[in-house]
Amino acid sequence: MAQEKVLVLIDDTLSSERVAAFAVKLLKANPALGATLLFVGNHQKVLPSVPGAGWVSHQEFVELVEKEAEAVFQKALAVFRTEGFGVHSLLVYGEPAEVITRLVEEEGYGLVVLSGEGTGDRVHYVLSSTVYRLSHLLDMPLVVVK
């Protein structure tokens, strides 16, 4: 039987630490689970933070995203390592909802865990646009950590 897999979306917000802590609880309760940390490199999030943003080369964009992803992965991985869990980390470029939907379909994840904040523009006062879109695109459990 194939290992059940959990996809854990993290970003540079404080809520990502809560997401990682929740995923650790899932792994403790279900030792057969495997987890993958996902950071999505999204140009809409990165470009406005660049000084003088107007034009950024592809290489500069990749370097910015990789630097941000590395810092985010280090924080999240520390939460898992403290509890004795190893997890995979994955950096993918694109729009978060599209990336997650594709990975779930292609890689067979059975659960997605993410934060309700910091994952996109607000569509609703409670849910981010990524959470809102995924709740309609995925036919599977979606855990939103507040």
KEDO-49826 format. One record per atom (N, C-alpha, C): residue in one letter; x, y, z; residue number from 0. Coordinates in pm, 1 decimal, padded with zeros to 6 digits, always signed. Each point is the difference from the previous one (the first is absolute). Last residue first. Layout:
BEGIN
res,c1,c2,c3,n
a,X,Y,Z,NUM .
...
//
This chain:
BEGIN
res,c1,c2,c3,n
k,-00558.0,+02844.7,+01141.0,145 .
k,-00011.2,+00143.0,+00029.6,145 .
k,+00112.8,+00042.9,+00092.1,145 .
v,-00079.9,-00406.3,-00386.7,144 .
v,+00048.8,+00029.1,+00134.9,144 .
v,-00006.8,+00150.7,+00021.2,144 .
v,-00241.9,-00385.7,-00331.8,143 .
v,+00040.4,+00139.1,+00005.9,143 .
v,+00034.4,+00030.2,+00145.5,143 .
v,-00055.0,-00454.2,-00339.5,142 .
v,+00005.5,+00048.9,+00136.7,142 .
v,+00054.3,+00142.1,-00002.0,142 .
l,-00252.2,-00373.2,-00343.8,141 .
l,+00082.3,+00119.8,+00000.4,141 .
l,-00006.2,+00054.7,+00142.4,141 .
p,-00147.0,-00483.8,-00302.5,140 .
p,+00008.9,+00081.1,+00121.6,140 .
p,+00101.2,+00114.6,-00014.7,140 .
m,-00235.9,-00159.8,-00447.0,139 .
m,+00075.0,-00069.5,+00103.9,139 .
m,+00005.4,+00086.8,+00124.2,139 .
d,-00093.3,+00101.1,-00491.0,138 .
d,-00100.5,-00091.7,+00053.0,138 .
d,+00066.6,-00090.1,+00102.8,138 .
l,+00109.4,+00518.6,-00222.4,137 .
l,+00043.1,-00130.5,+00050.4,137 .
l,-00117.9,-00080.6,+00052.7,137 .
l,-00053.8,+00449.4,-00179.4,136 .
l,+00073.2,-00078.6,-00098.9,136 .
l,+00032.8,-00141.7,+00045.6,136 .
h,-00221.9,+00339.1,+00275.3,135 .
h,-00085.4,-00032.7,-00114.4,135 .
h,+00069.6,-00091.0,-00101.1,135 .
s,+00221.2,+00161.0,+00387.6,134 .
s,-00121.0,-00063.1,+00054.2,134 .
s,-00096.6,-00038.2,-00111.8,134 .
l,+00394.9,+00245.3,-00101.0,133 .
l,+00025.5,-00141.9,+00024.8,133 .
l,-00123.4,-00071.5,+00053.3,133 .
r,-00021.4,+00471.3,-00066.1,132 .
r,+00009.6,-00073.3,-00127.3,132 .
r,+00020.5,-00148.6,+00022.0,132 .
y,-00002.7,+00277.4,+00383.0,131 .
y,-00131.1,+00002.6,-00065.5,131 .
y,+00003.1,-00080.7,-00129.4,131 .
v,+00404.7,+00068.5,+00225.6,130 .
v,-00086.1,-00093.5,+00073.4,130 .
v,-00136.1,-00010.0,-00067.3,130 .
t,+00289.2,+00317.8,-00177.8,129 .
t,+00052.5,-00134.1,-00023.6,129 .
t,-00086.6,-00103.7,+00070.1,129 .
s,-00092.0,+00457.9,+00068.2,128 .
s,-00046.6,-00045.9,-00130.5,128 .
s,+00051.5,-00140.4,-00031.2,128 .
s,-00070.2,+00119.8,+00510.3,127 .
s,+00078.2,+00059.1,-00108.2,127 .
s,-00052.2,-00054.9,-00132.6,127 .
l,-00313.0,+00051.6,+00446.1,126 .
l,+00083.6,-00088.6,-00080.0,126 .
l,+00079.1,+00075.4,-00104.8,126 .
v,-00288.8,+00231.5,+00313.1,125 .
v,+00053.7,-00111.3,+00076.9,125 .
v,+00100.2,-00081.6,-00079.8,125 .
y,-00244.9,+00380.3,-00177.1,124 .
y,+00065.9,+00047.3,+00122.1,124 .
y,+00066.5,-00111.5,+00079.2,124 .
h,-00036.6,-00024.5,-00532.0,123 .
h,-00097.1,-00002.3,+00107.8,123 .
h,+00072.7,+00046.0,+00125.7,123 .
v,+00229.9,-00011.4,-00385.8,122 .
v,-00126.6,-00007.1,-00070.8,122 .
v,-00110.0,+00015.7,+00103.9,122 .
r,+00555.6,+00136.1,-00020.2,121 .
r,-00121.0,-00036.8,+00073.1,121 .
r,-00122.5,+00001.9,-00090.4,121 .
d,+00520.9,-00116.5,-00150.9,120 .
d,-00090.3,+00112.5,+00021.5,120 .
d,-00126.5,-00048.6,+00069.5,120 .
g,+00410.6,-00309.3,+00096.5,119 .
g,-00051.1,+00065.7,-00119.6,119 .
g,-00086.4,+00118.3,+00034.4,119 .
t,+00218.5,-00289.0,+00322.3,118 .
t,+00019.3,-00082.1,-00118.7,118 .
t,-00059.5,+00062.2,-00125.1,118 .
g,-00004.7,+00146.9,+00488.2,117 .
g,+00127.5,+00017.6,-00067.4,117 .
g,+00020.0,-00078.7,-00126.0,117 .
e,-00349.6,-00179.4,+00364.3,116 .
e,+00049.5,+00135.9,-00020.6,116 .
e,+00128.8,-00001.7,-00079.8,116 .
g,-00239.9,-00390.7,+00144.9,115 .
g,-00105.1,+00080.9,-00059.7,115 .
g,+00044.9,+00141.5,-00025.1,115 .
s,+00310.4,-00463.5,+00001.2,114 .
s,-00050.6,+00108.8,+00082.3,114 .
s,-00109.1,+00074.6,-00074.1,114 .
l,+00119.5,-00536.5,-00069.0,113 .
l,+00049.6,+00133.3,-00029.0,113 .
l,-00062.6,+00101.6,+00093.7,113 .
v,+00029.2,-00561.5,-00181.0,112 .
v,-00003.8,+00083.1,+00120.9,112 .
v,+00060.1,+00134.8,-00035.7,112 .
v,-00221.9,-00472.7,-00253.0,111 .
v,+00074.8,+00124.9,-00014.3,111 .
v,-00019.8,+00080.5,+00127.1,111 .
l,-00043.0,-00552.6,-00176.9,110 .
l,-00040.2,+00108.2,+00088.7,110 .
l,+00088.6,+00121.0,-00028.6,110 .
g,+00053.2,-00409.7,-00233.7,109 .
g,-00131.9,-00027.7,+00053.7,109 .
g,-00054.2,+00110.0,+00088.4,109 .
y,+00358.2,-00061.0,-00452.5,108 .
y,-00012.4,+00043.3,+00139.4,108 .
y,-00144.2,-00022.1,+00045.6,108 .
g,+00239.4,-00107.8,-00445.3,107 .
g,-00088.0,-00080.2,+00084.3,107 .
g,-00004.6,+00038.4,+00146.8,107 .
e,+00230.4,+00174.9,-00427.7,106 .
e,+00077.9,-00069.6,+00102.7,106 .
e,-00084.3,-00078.4,+00099.6,106 .
e,-00184.6,+00263.0,-00377.5,105 .
e,+00114.3,-00074.9,-00052.8,105 .
e,+00069.3,-00087.6,+00103.6,105 .
e,-00377.5,+00285.3,+00118.5,104 .
e,-00039.1,-00094.1,-00105.3,104 .
e,+00115.5,-00088.6,-00044.3,104 .
v,+00085.4,+00341.4,+00314.4,103 .
v,-00092.6,-00097.0,+00060.1,103 .
v,-00037.4,-00106.0,-00102.9,103 .
l,+00258.0,+00364.2,-00149.4,102 .
l,+00077.0,-00094.1,+00082.3,102 .
l,-00089.0,-00107.3,+00062.2,102 .
r,-00209.1,+00349.9,-00245.7,101 .
r,+00079.2,-00087.6,-00088.0,101 .
r,+00077.3,-00104.4,+00080.0,101 .
t,-00237.6,+00330.0,+00239.7,100 .
t,-00093.2,-00088.8,-00070.0,100 .
t,+00076.0,-00098.3,-00088.6,100 .
i,+00249.8,+00338.9,+00210.2,99 .
i,-00048.3,-00099.9,+00096.1,99 .
i,-00091.9,-00100.2,-00067.9,99 .
v,+00152.1,+00365.4,-00257.2,98 .
v,+00111.7,-00089.1,+00035.0,98 .
v,-00048.6,-00111.6,+00091.8,98 .
e,-00307.1,+00340.7,-00107.8,97 .
e,+00027.4,-00084.4,-00116.2,97 .
e,+00110.8,-00101.2,+00030.1,97 .
a,-00105.2,+00322.7,+00328.5,96 .
a,-00111.5,-00094.5,-00016.0,96 .
a,+00024.2,-00094.8,-00117.2,96 .
p,+00335.5,+00350.2,+00081.5,95 .
p,-00014.9,-00103.8,+00102.6,95 .
p,-00112.6,-00101.1,-00022.8,95 .
e,+00279.7,+00231.5,-00392.1,94 .
e,-00109.9,+00050.9,+00081.2,94 .
e,-00034.8,-00109.1,+00100.1,94 .
g,+00501.3,-00005.3,-00177.3,93 .
g,-00132.1,+00010.6,-00060.9,93 .
g,-00100.1,+00063.9,+00093.8,93 .
y,+00488.5,-00308.8,+00043.7,92 .
y,-00038.4,+00133.7,-00044.6,92 .
y,-00139.8,-00003.7,-00061.2,92 .
v,+00265.1,-00307.5,+00396.6,91 .
v,-00061.5,-00002.2,-00132.5,91 .
v,-00043.3,+00141.8,-00033.9,91 .
l,+00297.3,-00322.0,+00379.9,90 .
l,-00021.3,+00136.0,-00048.6,90 .
l,-00053.6,-00011.5,-00142.0,90 .
l,+00048.7,-00342.0,+00459.2,89 .
l,-00019.7,+00015.7,-00143.0,89 .
l,-00028.4,+00146.6,-00031.5,89 .
s,+00171.8,-00403.3,+00401.7,88 .
s,-00033.8,+00139.1,-00030.3,88 .
s,+00001.3,+00016.6,-00150.9,88 .
h,-00066.2,-00424.6,+00395.4,87 .
h,+00052.9,+00048.9,-00127.2,87 .
h,-00035.1,+00147.2,-00013.1,87 .
v,+00077.4,-00256.1,+00480.7,86 .
v,-00099.4,+00027.1,-00103.6,86 .
v,+00072.2,+00044.9,-00126.7,86 .
g,+00068.9,-00244.4,+00532.9,85 .
g,+00059.5,+00047.3,-00124.5,85 .
g,-00111.4,+00021.0,-00101.0,85 .
f,+00011.4,-00007.0,+00570.8,84 .
f,-00058.5,-00036.9,-00129.1,84 .
f,+00081.3,+00057.8,-00114.5,84 .
g,+00038.9,+00059.1,+00505.0,83 .
g,+00057.6,-00123.3,-00053.5,83 .
g,-00057.5,-00046.5,-00132.3,83 .
e,-00074.3,+00413.0,+00275.9,82 .
e,-00086.0,-00112.3,+00039.2,82 .
e,+00046.6,-00132.6,-00059.0,82 .
t,+00228.9,+00401.1,-00099.1,81 .
t,-00009.9,+00003.6,+00146.0,81 .
t,-00080.7,-00118.7,+00051.1,81 .
r,+00024.7,+00078.3,-00466.3,80 .
r,+00120.6,-00063.7,+00054.3,80 .
r,-00002.5,-00004.8,+00152.1,80 .
f,-00348.1,+00230.8,-00232.6,79 .
f,-00008.0,-00145.0,-00019.9,79 .
f,+00118.5,-00071.3,+00063.6,79 .
v,-00005.5,+00472.0,+00008.1,78 .
v,-00116.3,-00048.8,+00076.9,78 .
v,-00009.2,-00151.8,-00010.0,78 .
a,+00321.5,+00220.0,-00261.4,77 .
a,+00039.7,-00002.4,+00140.7,77 .
a,-00113.0,-00052.1,+00087.7,77 .
l,-00075.6,+00080.9,-00460.7,76 .
l,+00070.7,-00126.2,+00024.4,76 .
l,+00044.6,-00012.1,+00144.6,76 .
a,-00198.9,+00406.2,-00142.1,75 .
a,-00097.4,-00109.7,+00006.2,75 .
a,+00068.5,-00133.4,+00030.2,75 .
k,+00274.1,+00384.0,-00057.5,74 .
k,-00087.9,+00017.1,+00116.1,74 .
k,-00095.3,-00118.2,+00015.1,74 .
q,+00277.4,+00008.4,-00381.5,73 .
q,+00079.6,-00018.5,+00121.7,73 .
q,-00086.3,+00011.6,+00125.3,73 .
f,-00194.3,+00092.9,-00427.0,72 .
f,+00022.6,-00142.8,+00023.7,72 .
f,+00076.9,-00023.3,+00129.9,72 .
v,-00057.5,+00444.9,-00141.9,71 .
v,-00127.9,-00056.5,+00044.2,71 .
v,+00015.8,-00149.0,+00031.3,71 .
a,+00369.4,+00225.7,-00185.5,70 .
a,-00026.6,+00050.4,+00135.6,70 .
a,-00127.7,-00060.9,+00056.6,70 .
e,+00105.5,-00101.2,-00446.7,69 .
e,+00098.3,-00060.5,+00090.3,69 .
e,-00024.1,+00043.1,+00144.2,69 .
a,-00258.2,+00200.7,-00344.2,68 .
a,-00039.4,-00138.8,+00026.1,68 .
a,+00094.8,-00066.7,+00098.9,68 .
e,+00104.5,+00435.3,-00154.3,67 .
e,-00116.4,+00001.7,+00088.7,67 .
e,-00041.0,-00142.2,+00038.6,67 .
k,+00343.1,+00041.5,-00314.8,66 .
k,+00045.7,+00053.6,+00128.2,66 .
k,-00115.0,-00000.1,+00101.9,66 .
e,-00099.5,-00120.8,-00443.2,65 .
e,+00079.8,-00103.4,+00065.6,65 .
e,+00049.6,+00045.0,+00136.9,65 .
v,-00232.7,+00312.8,-00268.6,64 .
v,-00089.3,-00105.8,+00047.0,64 .
v,+00078.8,-00107.5,+00073.9,64 .
l,+00244.4,+00347.6,-00205.1,63 .
l,-00083.6,+00052.4,+00109.1,63 .
l,-00087.4,-00109.5,+00060.3,63 .
e,+00254.3,-00108.2,-00383.2,62 .
e,+00086.4,+00019.5,+00117.1,62 .
e,-00079.1,+00051.8,+00120.6,62 .
v,-00224.3,-00040.0,-00413.2,61 .
v,+00033.5,-00132.8,+00053.0,61 .
v,+00085.8,+00013.3,+00125.8,61 .
f,-00095.0,+00395.4,-00233.0,60 .
f,-00121.3,-00054.3,+00059.9,60 .
f,+00028.5,-00134.4,+00066.0,60 .
e,+00340.3,+00196.6,-00252.5,59 .
e,-00018.9,+00072.6,+00125.9,59 .
e,-00122.6,-00052.8,+00074.0,59 .
q,+00079.6,-00173.6,-00428.6,58 .
q,+00102.2,-00046.2,+00094.1,58 .
q,-00013.6,+00069.0,+00135.4,58 .
h,-00276.6,+00140.0,-00356.5,57 .
h,-00038.4,-00133.2,+00046.8,57 .
h,+00098.3,-00051.2,+00104.6,57 .
s,-00041.2,+00525.0,-00034.6,56 .
s,+00035.0,-00109.1,-00091.4,56 .
s,-00044.2,-00133.3,+00059.9,56 .
v,-00237.3,+00474.2,+00082.1,55 .
v,+00092.0,-00091.1,+00067.1,55 .
v,+00029.3,-00112.3,-00098.4,55 .
w,-00258.0,+00515.4,+00037.5,54 .
w,+00056.4,-00100.8,-00087.5,54 .
w,+00100.9,-00080.8,+00079.2,54 .
g,-00275.7,+00277.3,+00218.7,53 .
g,-00053.9,+00043.2,-00126.4,53 .
g,+00049.0,-00100.1,-00102.8,53 .
a,+00105.6,+00148.5,+00542.2,52 .
a,-00060.3,-00103.1,-00083.6,52 .
a,-00065.9,+00062.6,-00121.7,52 .
g,+00284.0,+00177.0,+00386.0,51 .
g,-00007.1,+00048.7,-00137.0,51 .
g,-00062.9,-00098.5,-00095.3,51 .
p,+00130.7,-00235.6,+00424.2,50 .
p,+00018.4,+00145.2,-00012.7,50 .
p,+00000.7,+00041.4,-00147.0,50 .
v,-00271.3,-00427.3,+00171.6,49 .
v,+00131.1,+00031.8,-00055.4,49 .
v,+00014.0,+00151.6,-00010.3,49 .
s,-00399.0,-00239.8,+00135.1,48 .
s,+00093.7,+00021.6,+00109.4,48 .
s,+00139.7,+00037.3,-00048.7,48 .
p,-00376.5,-00114.3,-00294.4,47 .
p,-00023.0,+00127.9,+00068.4,47 .
p,+00100.0,+00029.8,+00111.7,47 .
l,+00032.8,-00424.9,-00247.3,46 .
l,+00035.0,+00122.2,-00072.5,46 .
l,-00030.0,+00129.5,+00074.4,46 .
v,-00117.3,-00454.7,+00168.0,45 .
v,+00140.2,+00040.5,+00007.0,45 .
v,+00024.8,+00137.4,-00061.4,45 .
k,-00433.4,-00217.1,-00004.6,44 .
k,+00039.8,+00025.0,+00137.5,44 .
k,+00141.2,+00059.7,+00006.9,44 .
q,-00192.3,-00129.3,-00412.4,43 .
q,-00084.0,+00105.8,+00055.0,43 .
q,+00039.5,+00034.8,+00142.5,43 .
h,+00206.2,-00366.3,-00239.3,42 .
h,+00050.6,+00132.3,-00038.8,42 .
h,-00083.3,+00113.3,+00057.9,42 .
n,+00086.1,-00492.2,+00213.1,41 .
n,-00104.9,+00068.7,-00073.6,41 .
n,+00046.2,+00141.7,-00031.3,41 .
g,+00157.5,-00509.8,+00194.7,40 .
g,+00059.7,+00124.6,-00047.3,40 .
g,-00097.7,+00068.7,-00092.7,40 .
v,-00078.2,-00368.4,+00407.5,39 .
v,-00032.4,+00036.8,-00137.8,39 .
v,+00061.1,+00135.9,-00031.4,39 .
f,+00083.3,-00439.2,+00351.7,38 .
f,+00008.9,+00145.3,-00011.2,38 .
f,-00025.2,+00032.1,-00146.3,38 .
l,-00080.8,-00452.8,+00343.9,37 .
l,-00005.1,+00065.2,-00130.6,37 .
l,+00008.7,+00150.7,+00016.1,37 .
l,+00103.1,-00506.9,+00267.6,36 .
l,-00015.8,+00144.1,+00016.3,36 .
l,+00006.7,+00063.2,-00138.1,36 .
t,-00144.1,-00513.9,+00153.0,35 .
t,+00081.7,+00082.7,-00087.3,35 .
t,-00031.6,+00145.1,+00028.2,35 .
a,-00064.3,-00526.8,+00254.8,34 .
a,-00033.7,+00140.4,-00021.5,34 .
a,+00099.9,+00066.4,-00093.6,34 .
g,-00234.8,-00512.2,+00171.3,33 .
g,+00119.0,+00068.6,-00047.9,33 .
g,-00039.9,+00143.1,-00030.0,33 .
l,-00217.1,-00422.7,+00331.7,32 .
l,-00008.0,+00114.1,-00091.4,32 .
l,+00138.2,+00048.8,-00041.1,32 .
a,-00104.6,-00349.1,+00328.2,31 .
a,+00015.5,-00047.0,-00137.7,31 .
a,-00005.1,+00114.0,-00102.0,31 .
p,-00070.7,+00056.3,+00485.5,30 .
p,+00140.8,-00022.8,-00036.6,30 .
p,+00022.3,-00046.2,-00143.7,30 .
n,-00373.6,+00277.0,+00277.7,29 .
n,-00005.9,-00093.3,-00113.5,29 .
n,+00141.4,-00026.8,-00051.3,29 .
a,-00072.0,+00287.1,+00371.0,28 .
a,-00122.3,-00079.4,+00012.3,28 .
a,-00009.6,-00108.5,-00107.6,28 .
k,+00362.2,+00308.2,-00005.4,27 .
k,+00005.5,-00074.5,+00126.4,27 .
k,-00119.1,-00094.1,+00013.6,27 .
l,+00010.2,+00291.9,-00366.9,26 .
l,+00098.7,-00106.7,-00015.5,26 .
l,+00013.4,-00083.1,+00127.5,26 .
l,-00281.1,+00380.7,+00008.6,25 .
l,-00055.0,-00101.9,-00090.6,25 .
l,+00095.4,-00118.0,-00013.6,25 .
k,+00150.4,+00373.7,+00239.2,24 .
k,-00102.9,-00072.9,+00076.6,24 .
k,-00063.2,-00110.2,-00085.4,24 .
v,+00297.3,+00288.0,-00214.3,23 .
v,+00073.2,-00088.4,+00091.5,23 .
v,-00099.0,-00081.5,+00083.6,23 .
a,-00175.8,+00334.3,-00274.5,22 .
a,+00042.8,-00115.4,-00079.0,22 .
a,+00078.5,-00098.8,+00085.1,22 .
f,-00124.0,+00409.2,+00196.1,21 .
f,-00117.5,-00084.9,-00020.2,21 .
f,+00037.9,-00125.6,-00078.2,21 .
a,+00331.7,+00323.4,+00055.0,20 .
a,-00029.4,-00063.6,+00129.1,20 .
a,-00121.7,-00092.1,-00010.9,20 .
a,+00113.0,+00262.5,-00376.9,19 .
a,+00100.0,-00104.9,+00022.2,19 .
a,-00027.0,-00074.3,+00130.6,19 .
v,-00269.9,+00370.4,-00090.7,18 .
v,-00028.9,-00105.2,-00097.6,18 .
v,+00097.0,-00116.4,+00020.5,18 .
r,+00075.3,+00385.3,+00247.9,17 .
r,-00117.4,-00072.1,+00051.7,17 .
r,-00038.7,-00114.7,-00092.8,17 .
e,+00340.8,+00282.4,-00141.5,16 .
e,+00048.8,-00078.0,+00114.5,16 .
e,-00114.6,-00078.4,+00063.9,16 .
s,-00099.1,+00300.2,-00347.7,15 .
s,+00063.3,-00121.9,-00050.5,15 .
s,+00057.0,-00085.1,+00112.3,15 .
s,-00194.2,+00441.0,+00062.6,14 .
s,-00093.8,-00112.0,+00007.1,14 .
s,+00060.7,-00130.0,-00052.7,14 .
l,+00221.5,+00428.4,-00022.6,13 .
l,+00010.8,-00064.2,+00131.0,13 .
l,-00090.6,-00122.0,+00010.8,13 .
t,+00175.9,+00137.2,-00489.0,12 .
t,-00081.5,+00059.1,+00106.0,12 .
t,+00020.0,-00075.6,+00131.4,12 .
d,+00182.8,-00084.1,-00465.0,11 .
d,+00081.0,+00080.7,+00091.3,11 .
d,-00081.3,+00068.0,+00109.7,11 .
d,-00133.7,-00483.0,-00220.9,10 .
d,+00042.8,+00125.2,-00061.6,10 .
d,+00074.7,+00080.6,+00104.9,10 .
i,-00227.8,-00538.9,-00126.6,9 .
i,+00060.1,+00097.7,+00090.9,9 .
i,+00040.2,+00123.7,-00079.4,9 .
l,-00311.6,-00495.2,-00025.9,8 .
l,+00036.7,+00125.5,-00065.5,8 .
l,+00054.0,+00097.9,+00104.0,8 .
v,-00047.6,-00554.2,-00047.4,7 .
v,-00005.0,+00108.5,+00098.9,7 .
v,+00051.8,+00127.5,-00066.1,7 .
l,-00202.1,-00528.9,-00113.3,6 .
l,+00066.8,+00114.8,-00058.7,6 .
l,-00021.1,+00118.7,+00092.5,6 .
v,-00003.3,-00565.3,+00060.3,5 .
v,-00058.5,+00127.7,+00036.1,5 .
v,+00083.4,+00109.9,-00064.4,5 .
k,-00094.2,-00573.2,-00070.6,4 .
k,+00085.0,+00118.6,-00003.7,4 .
k,-00081.3,+00125.9,+00030.1,4 .
e,+00023.0,-00585.7,+00050.8,3 .
e,-00085.3,+00118.4,-00006.9,3 .
e,+00088.8,+00122.9,+00010.9,3 .
q,+00173.9,-00476.6,-00197.4,2 .
q,-00001.5,+00086.6,+00117.2,2 .
q,-00093.9,+00117.8,-00023.4,2 .
a,-00074.4,-00483.6,-00240.7,1 .
a,+00078.4,+00122.7,-00010.7,1 .
a,-00014.4,+00084.5,+00126.5,1 .
m,-00032.6,-00547.2,-00034.3,0 .
m,-00083.9,+00118.4,+00000.0,0 .
m,+00088.2,+00124.4,+00000.0,0 .
//
